[in-house]
């Protein structure tokens, strides 16, 4: 079946990644920049960063480990 309305997102905007991860926007951006993850897209407005699902997973993993260690 070929459904043209079905689309799998390959990239997430920073806002969507923040929402899915539950990590505050500034913190997720800092972590992803420190790990050199994400693809910046410049424009006339503020630069937007896009992450793949794998990059989001790699970004969230250290945070989850820190939270687990703090228990």
N, C-alpha and C positions, 0 to 999 in steps of 0.2 A: 504494500500500500504506500503510495507516495502522497503524503500530506504536506503541501507547501506552507501551511500555517504553522507547522511544528518547527521550531527553531531552537537549537541548543546553543546557549551562549558560550563563547570561548573565552570572553574577557568580562571582568566585572569592573564597574566603576568603583572609585574609592568609597563613595557613599554606600553602594550596595555591599561591598566587602565589609565596611564598618557595621552595617546592619546585620549581616549574616554571622559575623564573628562575635559581636557583642563587645568588641574592644572600642574604646573611644577613638574618634576620628584622628585626632592629633597623634595619639599613641600608635595606632596602626600604621599611619604614614611614616612615623619616625622609625618603627621597627622594620618596615619594608624597605625604607631607604638605607638603613644600616646594613641590611642583608643584600642590598643591590637587587631587590626584586621589584617588579612592576615596570610598565612601559609608560614613560611620561609623554603626553601629547600637549604641545604648546598651542596656544591660540591667542586670540585678541584679549581673552579674559584670563583668569588664573589658570595655571597649568593643571591639567587633569591627569591623574595616574590611573592606569588600568592594570589589573592583576588577573592572571589566569587562576583557575580553581586550584591548581597545584601550587602556585605561588602563595595563594591564600592559606592553604594547608601548611606550607613551610613557615609562613609567618606566624600562624597560630600555635604551632607545635611548641616553640620555646615558652610562650606565655602559659600554655596549659601545664607544661612541666614545672614552671615556677610556682604556679598556683597549687599544684599537687605537692610540691616540696614544702610549701608553707603550711600544710595541714598537720 
